[in-house]
Amino acid sequence: MTQSNPQTALPAGSRLGEYTIVRQLSVGGFSVVYLALDDQDNKFAIKEYLPRNLALRDDDGQVTVPHELDREAFNLGLKCFFEEGRILSGISHPTVVRVINFFRANQTVYMVMEYADGRSLVRELELAGGRLEERRLRKWFAALLSGLREVHLQRLLHLDIKPANIYLRRNGAPLLLDFGAARQTLSRRDKHFASMYTPGFAAPEQYEKDAPLGPWTDIYALGACLYACMGGGTPQVSKERKESDRLQPASKAFRHLYSPELLELTDQCLALPPDERPATVAGLQKRLMAEEYGQPAPAELAGSKWMGWLKNLTGGRS
């Protein structure tokens, strides 16, 4: 009888089809990410579905679900993970991580992605002393919004945008990594995944089981990232803000460091009511770019347009 270990990463040298595992890159409650080489020694990142609270790995590398009562939750997560990979594989944009392949092996699912050389926005922020200049913020976030717009057009949300999931290539171009839509689906439908939020960057509606999610949810996270990059650190948890909002607005905290337009935009993104945030990533991108070049850009808030988008996205379901 083989032994089982909780979320043990595949060892270096393990084979997954045409790929060879080099080392583990990261691990979370939902998955493990590896650096791998194909038979031509090209580098790839491979993401393995391995939910910590549900599955174990046998000594032979197979992923097992030890408790039959957890089987339904595991299968739901596997389905969401596979569907996310399928959608991402159809998106080709320089600021969205490229999914090259996805396949089943070891009783789980693997997602093969491009491997980009560079560093995370977290590291870039550390090297800059905790604060980034406005010109770079506008340039990077406008580029990211262009890619996120393509994602939203495919009826997929990111739902885990944070500095650790924003990568800067060696040429300085930003890249959006580690989508969290599958994790969010599970966290709302199964108690095992209830804690899969990133405090400070998750929007308040992500903590509410029946609240509709949409582009506005990703926009809150983008506002939190901007706030952090201005020197504010991780913002107060949105769930706590609803009870007692102690987050100092960017327009006050950084009023001598950034333009009033960028500060106002950041505060709008961080609004607790979804309909007080910018309505779309396209509108947000337009404001970032227009104000960078000195052109007027009227604020576009959500209002009733949001519910129309949600109906189109879900086919009338909320």
N, C-alpha and C positions, 0 to 999 in steps of 0.2 A: 504494500500500500504506500503510495507516495504521500509525502508531507506537504502541507500548504503553509504559505507565508503571506502575511498581509501586504498587499501592494509592493511586492518585490520586483524591482526592475529587471528586465532581461539583461543577462551578463554580456560584457563585451565579447564579440565574436559570434553572437547568435545570428542565425540566418532567418530572414523574412523574405521569402521569394528571392528576388534578385538583389536584395539589400543585406548588408552586414552591419550589425550594431557596433558602433565605436564606443559610445559612452552615453550616460544619461545627461540630459541638459536641464530638465526641470521635472518636478513632480507636484501634483496638486490632489485635491480630494476627488477629482473626476478622471484624471488621466496622467500618463507619463509621457514625456517628450524625449526622444533620443536623437543624437547625431548618428547618421548612418552613411555608408558609402554604397554606391551601386557597383556593378562589375567593371565599370570604366573609371572607378575611383572618384566619381562626382559626388559632392556632398549634398545631403538632404536632411531635413528634419522630419522625423516620423512620430506622430502622435498616436498613442495607444489608449483605447477606451479601457479604463481600469478603475471603477469607482471604489474608493477606499472602504466605504461602509457596507458594501455589498459583496465584493468579490475577493478571492484569494488566487494565488498562483501556485500550482503544483510544481514539484521539482522537475517535471518534464516540460515545463513552460506553459502548460495549459491553464487558462483562466477558468475558475470554477466558482459557482455560487453555493456556499455551504448550506444555506438555509432556504428551503423551498419557498417559504413565504416571501423571500426577497426576489424570487425569480421574475415576477411581473415588473417590479421596479427596474431590475437590471435590463430586461428586454426593452422596456420603454426608453431607457437611456441609450441603449445600443441603437435603437431605431432613430432617435433624435440625432445622435452623433453621426450616423451614416447619412441622414438626410442633409445635415449641415455640410458635410463633406461634398455631397453631390451638388448642392447649390454653389458652394465656393469654387468647385472645379470648373463651373461655367462662367466665372467672373475673371476677366483679364484686365487688371488695372495696376499700375506701378506702385500704388500705395496700399494695396490689399494683398496680404500674403497669398501666394499662388499655390493652390492645391493641385498636384500633378496626378495623383492616383489615390484610390482608397480600396481596401480589400479586406476580406475576412481571413483570419488565421488564429490558431491557438484559442478558439472558441470566443474570439472577440473581434473588434474592428480596428484597422489601422488607417491613418490618413497620412499620405506622403506629401510633404510641402517643400517649397524652395528653402534653402538654407542661405541666409543673408549675413554677410560679414558686417560688423559695425558694433553699435552699443545701444543700450536702452535709453529712453528719455530720463529715467531715474539716474543713470550714470552721468549723462550729459548735464543734468541739473546739479549733481554733486561737483563736477568739474568746474561748473560756472559759479560755484559758491552759493548755490541755493536760489538763484534768480536769473532768468533769461531775458534778454532784451526784446523789446516789442517787435522789431523788424523780423527777428527769427520766429517769434511766436506766430505772427500773422502768416508768414510764408509757410511754415510747417503745418499749421492747423488748416489753412485754406487748402493745401494739397491733400491732407487727410480727409477733409470733407468731400472732396471730389470723388475719392474712392468709396467713402461711406455712402454717398448718394447712389452709386451703382449697386451697392449691397442692398440698400433699402428698396431699390427698384425691383429686386429679385425677391421681395417679401421676406427678407432676413434682417434681423437686428443683431447688433454686436452684443450689447448688454453687459460688457465687462471692460469698457474703455477706461484705462488708467495709465499713468506714466510707465509702469512696468510692461504694458502691452503695446507701447508705441516704441518702435525701433528706428534707429537712424543708421542708414547704410553708410558705407565709407565715403560715398560722394555727397553725403548730407541729406539725401532724400529720405523722408519719413515712410514708415511701413506699419500698418496696423496688423497686430498679431492676435492669436488666442481668442477666438470668438467664444462667447459664453451663452449663446441662445439655447443650446441643448441643455446646459446646466440649469438655466433659468426655468426651462420647461419642467425639469424634474423637481426643482426646489419648490415649485408651486403645487406639485401633484404627489410628492412623497416626502415624508418626514425625514428620511435619511439625508436629504439634500437641503434642509431648511437653512443651513448656515453658509450656503455658497454665494455670498455677496461680498463685495469689497467695500468695507466701511469707509465712508467719506466720498466714495465715487458712485455708489449705487443710488439711483433716484428713489424718492419716497414710495412711489407706486410699486417698486420691486419688492417691497416688504408686505404689500397687501395682496392677498390671494386672488381677489377678483378684479383688481384695478386694471384697466386696459393699458397695455404697453405699446409703444410705437416709437417713431423717430424722436419724439420729445424725451424719451427715456435715455437714448444715447446722447442727446443734446445736453441733458443735465450733467452727464459724466464728462463731456467735453468742457463744460464750464468749470467743473471741479478740477480738471487737468490744468486749465488756464490759470485758475486761482493758485494751484500748487506751484506752477512755474513762475508765478510772480513773486514768490517768496512766502506764501501763506501756509506752506505745508499741507498736509492732508486736511481737507475741510471737516467741520463737525458732521457727524453721521446724520444723514437726512431724516432718519426716523426720530432721532433725538431733537432735531431742529423743529419738527412739527409740534413737539411738546414744549420746548423752550429754546427758541432760536438765539444762539449766542455767536453765530458766525458774523464777524464784522464784514460788511459789504466791501467788495473790492474798490468801489468808488471812494471809500473812506480810508481803507487800509493802505492803498497804494496810489493815492491821488497825486503825489508829486513824482511818481516813477513811470507812469504810463498815461497815454492819452485818455481824455474823458470818454471818448467813443469806445475804446477797447474795454475800459472799466465798466461802463454801462452795459455793454454786450455781455460781459462775464457775469454780471449780477443778474441779468435777464435769464441767462442759461441756468443759473442756480436758483431760480424761483421755485418755491415749493409747489404751487399749483401748476400743473402741466400747461394750462392754457395761457399762462403768463410768460412762457418761454418762447424763443423764436420757433416759428411753425415748422420749418423744414431745414435740413442741412444745406440745401441749395440757397435758401435765403440767408442763412448764417454765413455761408461761404462768400456770398455776394457782398455782404457788409464788411467782412474782413478784407476782401480784396479792394473794394471801392474806397474804403477809408484809408487803406494803405497808400493809394495813389491820389488821395485828395478829392475823390468824387463823392457826391452825396449818395447815401444809401438809406432809404427810409426803413424804419424798424418794421418788421413783419412779425406780428404776434399771432398766436394760433387761432383763437376764437372758434367759430363754428367750422372752420376749414379742417380742423383736426379730426373731427368725428367723420367727416366725409372721407378723409384719407383712410381712417381705420376701417370703415365699411368696405372700401375698395380693396384694402389689404386682406381682409378676412372673409370677403364675400358676404358681408352683411352680418357676420357674427362678431360679438364683442368679447 
